[in-house]
Amino acid sequence: MTKFLFNKSLLSSSISQHAKLFVGAGLVVVLTLPVSQVMAGGFQLSDHSVTGLGRNHAGYGVVGDDASAVQFNPAGLTLLNKKQVQFGAVINMVSADIEDNGTNLPSTFTGNSSEDGTPSAVVVPSFYYVHPVNDKLVLGLGFTAPFGTNTDYSDEFFGRFNGKKTELTALDLNPAFGYKINDTVSIGGGISVQKVDVTLGQAIWAGAGSEGDFEVEGDSVEVGYNLGVTFNLADDSRLGLSYRSGIKHDIEGDADFIISGVVNANVPATAEFESPATAYLGYYKPLSNDYFFTAGVRWTQWSVFEEIRIKFPEGGTAPLPSTDGVTPIQWKDSYTYSVGLDGRINQQWGWRTGVSFTETPVPDSTRSVRTVDSDRTAISFGATYNMSPKLTVDLAYRYISFADGPINRPTLVAGTPVGSTVANIGPDVHTVAIQANYKF
């Protein structure tokens, strides 16, 4: 439900303009959320393997030491010759202070000077099941949370007119297969059934010094696919290439206007939203019996975000919106580069480490209090403990350091600026993770 509070003296024509703007802007933000504001570029989560997290995900699904090939490269399933089930949990401890740097609030409104609206901990779960059918065909099933964010700023937040409350959950069910063509080449593929739920709230300027709040909700279920191929090279190294399709979502939102003493109306709204396609290149090379090197490059097609167009029902009369709401996004394609090194201490213990660099897809011109995103560098460490021939436990730690990023976003009413949010961001993240893999 969406609640708007306006000054009773507003004229109906002004109400109509505000309705068009606020519902449109609200759903635009819903559809451009960085669903993991500080864990990955744009709204992309990569933490689907604690083993891989320890090496900063270098080697994308071609190492063959856990079941996450379902997600990263299904052709890598052919490296697994035993039935296995795997559970993982990644906990991101976030610090994301946003500091006021000259915000101009509408009318006489005031705000605080800085605030961190992120939760103290964000948990990213994963589950996989792998079932070899024979020496060539391996089936797999993955359940991951590829997107997810939760921010909740106070009523005094200086940037509340550009974003106040954000909750988004995306769940992905991914059945997949890997097939070994010969000793050199394996292929694989899968289907992703993805469900997205989102809630958004922000403060609104209602004229004559009046301030209100609204909240919108939307959801969608759509289907995509992923493909992969691996090559065993002459020097015992391995190369993998995989592709995960973008998924087009038809987001449906519902906004209830409650304008005290003036009108009570409901406005449905829809929009097309496409999660970006990604391509992965992973490399694995043994250095000796106890050490191996990994590397990876990921491309993400963020340039699909040229604009967001919100569609309203035709023939709307005041205060219902009657025209589309359009917001330019102009994100750019981005890359992540990572390298890792693994070693073995003895039959029970192994270790790994890795570093990565991720380009932000968000231009300075469109960064907002919801897209607390900038270029980042990460370093990680991990360990494996073989408790028995069947049960393995993985642990990992990661630190992400972000470059400073400016925010300068206007607050609009009927397309006219009435103020702006000007701020600086510099978040950082500490990650701890645990995973268990059982073979049977």
C-alpha positions in Angstrom: 0.0 0.0 0.0 1.1 3.5 -0.8 0.1 6.4 1.4 0.5 10.1 0.3 -0.1 13.0 2.7 -0.8 16.4 1.0 -1.8 19.8 2.1 -5.6 20.1 1.9 -5.4 23.4 0.0 -3.7 21.8 -3.1 -5.7 22.3 -6.3 -6.7 19.2 -8.1 -4.5 20.0 -11.1 -1.5 20.2 -8.8 -2.5 16.9 -7.3 -2.6 15.3 -10.7 0.9 16.6 -11.5 2.2 15.3 -8.2 0.5 12.0 -8.6 2.1 11.5 -12.0 5.5 12.4 -10.7 5.6 10.6 -7.3 4.2 7.3 -8.5 6.3 7.3 -11.6 9.5 8.3 -9.7 8.8 5.7 -7.0 8.5 2.8 -9.4 11.5 4.1 -11.4 13.6 3.8 -8.3 12.2 0.3 -7.6 13.3 -0.8 -11.0 16.8 0.7 -10.8 17.8 -0.5 -7.3 21.3 -1.7 -6.7 20.0 -4.8 -5.2 23.1 -5.3 -3.4 24.3 -1.8 -2.8 27.7 -2.6 -1.3 28.3 -6.2 -2.1 28.6 -6.1 -5.9 28.6 -3.7 -8.8 25.2 -2.4 -9.7 22.8 -4.9 -8.2 24.8 -8.1 -8.8 25.6 -10.6 -6.1 28.5 -13.0 -6.7 28.7 -14.8 -3.3 27.2 -18.1 -4.3 30.2 -20.2 -3.2 32.2 -19.8 0.0 35.0 -21.9 -1.6 35.1 -19.4 -4.4 34.8 -16.4 -2.1 38.1 -17.4 -0.5 39.8 -16.8 -3.8 37.5 -13.8 -4.8 35.7 -16.0 -7.3 38.7 -16.4 -9.5 38.4 -19.5 -11.6 34.6 -19.2 -12.1 33.3 -22.8 -12.0 36.4 -24.6 -13.5 38.2 -25.6 -10.4 36.0 -28.6 -9.6 36.2 -28.3 -5.8 32.6 -27.5 -5.0 29.0 -27.6 -6.4 28.7 -24.0 -7.4 29.5 -24.8 -11.1 25.7 -24.9 -11.4 25.7 -21.2 -11.0 29.1 -20.1 -12.5 29.7 -22.6 -15.3 27.4 -25.7 -15.7 30.0 -27.4 -17.9 32.2 -27.6 -14.8 29.7 -30.1 -13.3 31.6 -32.8 -15.2 34.5 -32.3 -12.8 32.3 -33.7 -10.0 32.0 -37.5 -9.9 30.0 -38.0 -6.7 26.5 -37.1 -5.6 26.7 -34.1 -3.2 24.7 -31.5 -1.4 26.0 -28.1 -0.4 24.8 -25.3 1.9 26.4 -22.0 2.3 25.8 -18.7 4.2 27.7 -15.4 3.5 27.3 -12.6 6.1 28.2 -9.1 4.9 28.7 -6.5 7.7 28.2 -3.2 6.0 29.3 0.3 6.9 27.8 2.9 4.5 27.7 6.4 5.9 26.3 8.9 3.6 27.5 12.4 4.4 25.7 15.6 3.5 27.8 17.8 1.2 25.4 20.7 0.5 21.9 19.2 0.3 19.2 21.7 -0.5 15.9 20.4 0.9 12.5 21.7 -0.3 11.0 24.7 1.4 12.0 24.9 5.1 12.6 21.2 5.7 15.6 20.2 7.7 17.7 17.0 7.9 20.7 15.4 9.7 24.3 15.6 8.4 25.0 11.9 7.9 23.3 8.5 8.2 23.9 4.8 7.6 20.6 3.2 6.6 22.0 -0.3 5.9 21.4 -3.2 8.2 24.3 -4.3 10.4 24.4 -7.7 8.7 23.1 -9.0 5.3 23.0 -12.8 4.9 23.3 -14.4 1.4 22.3 -18.1 1.3 23.1 -20.7 -1.3 22.1 -24.4 -1.9 23.3 -26.9 -4.5 22.6 -30.6 -5.3 24.7 -32.5 -7.8 23.9 -35.9 -9.3 26.2 -37.7 -11.7 24.1 -39.9 -14.0 27.1 -41.6 -15.7 30.7 -40.8 -16.6 29.5 -38.2 -19.1 26.3 -36.6 -17.8 26.0 -34.7 -14.5 22.8 -33.0 -13.3 22.7 -30.2 -10.9 20.2 -27.9 -9.0 21.0 -24.5 -7.5 19.1 -22.2 -5.3 20.6 -18.7 -4.8 19.8 -15.1 -3.9 21.3 -13.2 -6.8 19.8 -9.9 -5.7 19.0 -8.5 -2.3 19.1 -5.2 -0.4 17.6 -3.6 2.7 18.0 0.1 3.5 15.8 2.1 5.9 16.7 5.7 6.6 15.1 7.8 9.4 12.5 10.5 9.0 15.3 13.0 9.5 17.6 11.7 6.8 18.8 14.6 4.6 18.4 12.5 1.5 14.9 11.2 2.2 13.3 12.9 -0.8 15.5 10.8 -3.1 15.1 7.5 -1.1 14.1 6.4 2.3 13.1 2.7 2.5 14.3 -0.1 0.1 13.6 -3.8 0.5 14.4 -6.2 -2.4 14.6 -10.0 -2.5 15.4 -12.0 -5.6 15.4 -15.8 -5.5 16.7 -18.0 -8.3 16.0 -21.7 -8.9 18.5 -23.1 -11.4 18.3 -26.7 -12.7 21.4 -27.4 -14.9 23.4 -30.2 -16.6 27.0 -30.8 -17.7 28.0 -33.2 -20.5 31.5 -34.4 -21.2 32.0 -34.6 -25.0 35.5 -36.0 -24.7 38.6 -35.7 -22.5 39.1 -32.1 -23.8 35.7 -30.5 -24.0 32.6 -30.4 -21.8 29.4 -28.4 -22.3 26.6 -27.4 -20.0 23.4 -25.4 -19.6 20.6 -24.6 -17.3 17.3 -22.7 -16.8 16.8 -20.0 -14.2 13.4 -19.3 -12.6 13.7 -16.0 -10.9 11.3 -14.3 -8.5 11.7 -10.7 -7.5 9.8 -8.9 -4.6 10.4 -5.2 -3.9 9.1 -2.5 -1.5 10.1 1.1 -1.8 9.4 4.2 0.3 10.5 7.8 0.2 9.5 11.2 1.5 7.6 13.5 -0.9 7.3 17.3 -1.1 3.6 18.3 -1.3 3.9 22.0 -1.6 3.3 24.9 0.9 5.9 23.4 3.3 4.0 20.1 3.6 5.9 16.8 3.6 4.5 13.3 3.2 5.6 9.7 2.6 4.7 6.9 0.2 5.4 3.2 -0.3 5.1 1.1 -3.4 5.3 -2.7 -3.9 6.1 -4.8 -7.0 6.8 -8.4 -7.9 7.6 -10.6 -10.9 8.5 -14.2 -11.8 10.4 -14.8 -15.1 12.7 -17.3 -16.7 16.3 -17.1 -18.2 19.1 -19.5 -19.0 22.8 -20.1 -18.5 25.4 -21.9 -20.8 29.0 -23.0 -20.4 31.9 -24.8 -21.9 35.2 -25.9 -20.5 38.5 -27.0 -22.1 41.2 -29.2 -20.6 44.5 -27.9 -22.0 47.8 -29.7 -22.6 49.6 -28.4 -19.5 46.8 -29.7 -17.2 45.3 -26.2 -17.0 41.7 -25.6 -17.6 39.7 -22.8 -19.3 36.0 -22.1 -19.0 33.6 -19.7 -20.7 30.1 -19.2 -19.5 27.1 -16.9 -20.2 24.0 -16.1 -18.1 21.2 -14.4 -20.0 19.5 -11.2 -18.9 16.0 -11.8 -17.6 13.1 -9.4 -18.5 10.7 -8.8 -15.7 7.2 -7.3 -16.0 7.1 -5.5 -12.7 3.6 -4.7 -11.4 3.2 -2.0 -8.8 0.2 -0.7 -6.9 0.0 2.8 -5.3 -2.9 3.9 -3.0 -3.3 7.7 -2.8 -4.6 8.9 0.5 -4.8 12.7 0.3 -6.6 13.8 3.5 -9.9 15.5 2.7 -9.2 15.6 -1.0 -9.2 12.2 -2.7 -8.7 8.5 -2.2 -7.6 6.7 -5.3 -5.7 3.6 -6.5 -3.1 3.7 -9.3 -1.7 0.5 -10.9 1.6 0.9 -12.8 3.8 -1.5 -14.8 7.3 -1.4 -16.3 9.7 -3.7 -18.1 12.9 -4.4 -16.2 15.8 -6.4 -17.6 18.5 -7.8 -15.4 21.8 -7.6 -17.2 23.4 -10.5 -19.1 26.9 -11.7 -17.9 29.8 -13.6 -19.4 32.5 -15.3 -17.4 36.0 -16.4 -18.4 37.7 -18.6 -15.8 41.2 -20.1 -15.7 42.8 -22.8 -13.5 46.4 -23.9 -13.6 48.1 -26.3 -11.2 51.5 -25.1 -10.1 52.5 -28.3 -8.2 50.8 -31.1 -6.2 50.0 -28.6 -3.4 49.4 -25.3 -5.2 47.2 -24.0 -8.0 46.5 -20.5 -9.6 43.2 -19.2 -10.7 42.0 -16.1 -12.6 38.7 -14.7 -13.8 37.1 -11.9 -15.8 33.4 -11.1 -15.7 31.6 -8.8 -18.1 28.2 -7.4 -17.1 25.9 -5.8 -19.6 24.7 -2.9 -17.5 24.3 -0.7 -20.6 20.8 -2.2 -21.0 19.8 0.5 -18.5 19.4 3.4 -20.9 16.1 4.5 -19.4 13.3 3.3 -17.3 9.8 3.8 -18.6 6.8 3.5 -16.2 3.5 2.8 -17.9 0.2 3.9 -16.4 -3.4 3.0 -17.5 -4.7 5.0 -20.4 -7.4 7.6 -19.9 -6.5 8.5 -16.3 -8.1 11.6 -14.9 -7.0 13.7 -12.0 -5.5 12.7 -9.7 -4.6 9.6 -11.6 -1.5 9.8 -13.9 -2.2 9.6 -17.6 1.3 9.7 -19.1 4.4 7.5 -18.8 7.1 8.3 -16.3 10.6 8.2 -17.9 13.9 8.4 -16.0 17.3 8.3 -17.8 19.7 5.8 -16.2 22.7 5.6 -18.7 24.6 2.9 -16.8 27.6 1.4 -18.6 29.0 -2.1 -19.1 31.4 -3.1 -16.3 34.1 -5.7 -15.7 35.4 -7.6 -12.6 39.0 -8.9 -12.6 40.2 -11.5 -10.1 43.2 -13.7 -9.3 43.6 -16.4 -6.7 46.0 -18.8 -5.2 45.2 -22.1 -3.4 47.5 -24.3 -1.3 47.3 -27.5 0.8 48.7 -27.8 4.3 48.0 -31.5 4.8 45.2 -34.0 4.0 42.8 -32.2 6.3 43.5 -28.5 5.7 43.7 -26.3 2.6 44.0 -22.5 2.2 43.3 -19.9 -0.5 43.5 -16.2 -1.1 42.5 -13.8 -3.8 42.1 -10.2 -4.9 39.6 -8.5 -7.3 38.8 -5.2 -8.8 35.2 -4.2 -9.9 34.3 -1.2 -12.0 31.0 0.4 -11.0 28.4 0.7 -13.8 26.9 3.8 -12.1 28.0 7.2 -13.6 28.5 10.0 -11.1 25.6 11.8 -12.8 23.0 9.1 -11.8 24.3 7.9 -8.5 21.7 8.2 -5.7 21.2 7.4 -2.0 19.9 4.0 -3.3 22.9 3.3 -5.5 25.7 3.6 -2.9 28.0 2.2 -5.5 31.5 3.0 -6.7 34.7 1.2 -7.9 35.9 -1.3 -5.4 38.9 -3.5 -4.5 38.5 -6.7 -2.5 40.9 -9.0 -0.8 39.8 -12.4 0.6 41.1 -15.4 2.5 39.7 -18.9 2.9 40.3 -22.3 4.4 39.0 -25.8 3.8 38.7 -28.5 6.5 38.1 -32.1 5.4 36.3 -33.5 8.4 35.9 -36.9 6.7 36.0 -38.3 3.2 32.4 -37.3 2.8 32.1 -34.0 4.7 34.0 -30.8 3.9 33.6 -27.4 5.6 34.8 -24.1 4.1 35.4 -20.8 5.8 36.1 -17.4 4.2 36.8 -13.7 5.0 36.7 -10.7 2.7 37.2 -7.0 3.0 35.9 -4.6 0.3 37.2 -1.1 0.0 35.2 1.5 -2.1 36.4 4.6 -3.8 34.7 7.8 -2.8 31.6 8.6 -4.9 29.6 11.8 -5.2 25.8 12.1 -5.2 24.0 15.1 -6.7 20.4 14.3 -7.5 17.5 16.8 -7.9 14.2 16.7 -6.0 11.5 17.2 -8.6 7.9 18.2 -8.5 6.0 18.0 -11.8 9.4 17.9 -13.5 10.6 21.1 -11.8 13.6 21.0 -9.4 12.6 22.2 -5.9 15.8 21.1 -4.1 18.6 18.5 -4.4 20.5 15.8 -2.5 24.3 16.4 -2.5 26.4 13.9 -0.6 29.5 11.8 -0.5 29.7 8.0 0.0 32.6 5.8 1.1 31.2 2.4 2.2 33.2 -0.6 3.2 32.2 -4.3 3.9 33.6 -7.1 6.0 32.4 -10.5 5.0 32.5 -13.8 6.9 31.2 -17.1 5.4 30.7 -20.8 6.1 29.8 -23.7 3.8 29.3 -27.4 4.2 29.5 -30.0 1.4 28.5 -33.6 1.9 29.2 -36.3 -0.7 27.3 -39.6 -0.7 
